[in-house]
Amino acid sequence: MAEPVQARTAAVGPATPVRPWLEAVPAPAAGAGMAGAGAAAARSGRVRVGGVLLDRLTEAQVVARVTAAIECGTGGHVVTPNVDICRAAACDPSLRALIDTAELAVADGMPLVWASRLLGRPLPERVTGADLIWSLTGAAAARGLPVYLIGGPPGVAEAARDALRGRYPGLVVAGVHAPPYGFETDPAALAEVRGRLVAARPSLVFVGLGFPRQDRLIAQLRADLPGAWFVGCGAAIAFAAGSVRRAPGWMGDHGLEWLFRLISEPQRLARRYLVDDLPFALRLLPGALLRRVYGRARQRWGSRS
């Protein structure tokens, strides 16, 4: 059985943009203990890619760790950064902290996998929220663990529930909830979300509100269910429901899922992908190679001194 994961801690720097194409993971200081993102990366085999700490795990390993932790009564948070999330985190230390302090963070995007290879610390594969919603619920069904879905327009979470049950007939869905937009700022609406969730007592909660809304909500909900695992899954609930088409597998494997989504929803996604994310992605890969060369040069010169 896999060992339950330990919570990671991260030191958040000043509110200045991070330059992940130049940033190296700092070596832990003597006596630093559990503090610091560099120590967390060195201790647990994480690698900093795109400015955030990522776990070098396969999808199967994520499922094994989550289910083992649940069975031990230990809760956690899975976050799945992609290029868009890394770009946002590079500009906002509070968003970076959401990722770096999650128990598990896995790359939902081939550019991050490619960058890790250029760094010389390769991530084994892309692990997406859209895949985890199936593999984790399959594991939950096999173990009798109840799951809960939050997010999507009215009717979408219900459709996702039916699709998941159709594939895994033994799956226990403790509840679904599609709260109105902006509920996080309405104390009564937020209290309803929390009350329904606590009453359902799920072991596994998928929150599909988009980053950072879903992960900020998870940070609030975890105290209510300390033994549950929360997965910030973006559009995974809509994908499972079939209300939004997912890119063919070959496009995802070649880093082209963004192009499929751009063609599908150009008005909503054109600015995000072409104006905001593309420049970041173009700097990410050569920057990762420069970091590797710089690190080797430091080691070479250090060994001579």
N, C-alpha and C positions, 0 to 999 in steps of 0.2 A: 504494500500500500504506500502511496506517495506520502511524503512528509507534508503536513500543513504548512502553508507559507507564513512567513513572518511579515508583520506590517513594516513598510519602509518609511523612513523619515527623510525629510529633505530640507535643506536650508535654502530659503528663498532670498535672492539677492535684491539689490535696489531696483526701483521701478524704471529700469532702462531696458531698451530692446536687447534681447539676446541675439548673438550672431552665431547660430548653430553650425554654420559652415566653417567657422574659425575656432569654435569652442572645444576644448579638451576636457575630459573628466579629470578633476584634480585628484592627486594622491591623498589618501587620508592622513591627517596629522597624527603624530604620536599621542596616544591617550584620548583620541577623539571619541572613542566608544561608538555609540549608535548614531551619532549626529553626523549630518552632512550627506549630500547627494553622492559625493565621490566615494565615501565610505560604503554607502549602500550599494553602489555599482560594483565596487571591488569585492565586497563580502558575498554578494549573491549572484555574481556572474552577469549582472545587468550591463548594458552598454548604452551610452548616451548617443542618440541619433536624432538629428533634427532638433536638438536642444532639449530633448526629454529622455528620461530613463526608460528603457525597454527591456523586457525579459526575453531571454533567448530560449523560447519554448515553442514546441509544436502545438497544434490544436489539441491533439490527444493528450499531451502533457498538461495543458490548461484544464481540460476536463477532469483528469485524474487528480490534480491538485485541489480543484474546487470541491469535488465530491468527497475527497478525503478530509478536507477541512470541515465541511458540513457535518460529516459523520462524527467528527471530534468536537462539534459544538462551537467551532470558530468561524466567524463571519468574515466578509471581505468585500472588495470592490474590484471589478475588472473594468479597465478602460482600454479602448482600442484606437490609439492615435493614428491619423493619416496625415497627409501633407497639410491639409487645411487646418487641422487641429494643432499641428506643430507650429504653423505660421502664427496662429492666434496666441499660442503659449509663448512664443518668442517675444511678443509685444506686451505681455501681461504676466507678471510674476505670480499673481494669484491663480491664473489658469495653469501655469506650469506646476504650481504646487498641487493642484487637483490631480495631475497625472503622476507626479513624482511620489506622492504619498499613497497612491492606490496600491493595494496588495499585489495586483498583477496588471501590467501594461504590455500589450502586444501590438505589433505593427499591422494596421489595417491599410496596407498600401505597399505596392512593390517598390516605389522609389525609396522607402525607408529600408527595405530589405537590400536593395542594391547599394545604398549608402553604407550599410553595415558591412557589406562584403568589401567595399573599398577601404573601410577602416581596418580591415583585417580581423574583425570580430563578428562574423556573419550570423545574422538571425536565421534560424533554420527554415522558416517559411512565413508567408503572410497568414495572419490569423484574424479573420473578420468577425464583426458582430453578427453579420448575416449568416455566417456558418455556425457560430457558437450557439445561436438560438436553437438550432437543430441538434447539434451534438450534445449540448448541455441538457436540453429537455429529454433527449433519448436516455442519457445517463440517469436523469431524475426519474423517468418512468420506470427504469429497471430497478431502482432502489425505493420506489414509493415516496419520493420527495415531492412535496407540493410546490408548484410554481405560480407566479403572478405576473401579469402584463400591465404596464402603465404606458400610455401614449397612443398617438394616432388619432385621426378624426373619428367621430362616432361610427361605430360598426366595424372599424378596422381591427381593433384588438379582439373583438369577438370572432371575426373571420380568421385571424391568426390562431386563436385558440382552437377553432374547429379543424384547421389544417394540421396543427401540431397533434391534436388528438387522433386525426385520421392516420397519421404516420405511426404514432405511438399510442395504441388503444388503451394501454394501462396508465397513461399520463394523468396525474391529478392536477387540474388547474384550479387553484384556490380562489381565483378571482381575476377580473380584468377591469380596467378603469381608463376612460378617456377624458381626463379633466379638461376644462375649458382653457383656452389660451390665456396666459397671464395669471393663472391660478396661484402661482408662487407668491405674488404680491398681495393676494387677498387672504387675510388670516382665516376667514371662514372656509374658503375653498381648500386651502392648504390643510386645515384641520380635518376636513372630510377625507382628503387623500390619505392622511396619516391614520385616521380612525379606521377606514376600510382596510388598509393594509395590515394594521396591527390585529384587527379582528380575524383576518384570513390566516395569519401565522404561516406564511410561506417559508420555504427554505431557500428558494431561488427567485429573484425578482429581476425582470427585464424592464428597463426604463428607456423608452424610445422617444425622447424629446429633442434630440440633437445636442451636441456639445456647444457651450458648457451648461446649458439649462439642466440636462439630465444628471450631470455629475455634481452640480451644486445641490440639486434635490437629494441625490443619494447621500451626500454628506450630512444632510439634515435627518434623513430617514434611518440611518444606520443605528443611531442610539435607540430607536424604537424596537429594532430587531437585531440585536448584536450577534446572533448566531446565524443570520442569513447572509447569502451572497447576493450582491447587486451587480448587474451588468449594464453599463451604459451602451446601448446597442444601436443608437441612431435610427436609421430607416429599416432595421431588421424586422420589426413587427409588421410594417407595411409590405416588405418583401415576402414574409411568411404568409401574409394574408392574400397575396397576389394582386393587391391594389396598385403596387408599383413594380414595374418589371426590373429585374436585375440583369446586369450585363452577362453575356455568355461567359462560360468559364475560361475560354482561351483569352478573352479580352482582359479579364482580371489577372490571369497568370502573366500577361505581358504588360501590365501596368496601364491598360487602356480603359479601365472601368469608368474613369472620369469622362472620357470621350463619349462613351455610350450614354451616360447620364446627361452630359451637355447637349447631345443631339435630342434626347428625350425631353429635356426641360430647359431649352435655351434661355428663355426670359429670366428664369429664376437663378440659373447657375452660371451664366456667361461671365458676369463680373467676378464671381467667386473664383472660378477656375482660371480665367484668362488674365484678369487684372491682378488679383490678390495672390493666387497660389502658384501660377506658372513661374514668375520671377524667383520665388522662394525655392521651388523645385530645381530650377536651373542652377542656382547657387549651391544647393545641397550636395549634389554629387561631386563636382570638382572640389568643393570644400572638404568633403570627407577624405578624398585622396590626399589633399594638402595636409590634413591633420595626421594622416598615417605617415607621410614623408617627414613631417616635422617631429613626430614622436620618435621615429627611428633615428633621426639626426640627433635628437637630445640624448637618446640612449648611447649612441656612438661616441658623442663628445663627452658624456658623463663617464663612460668607461675609460676614457683616456686621461681624465683629470685625477 
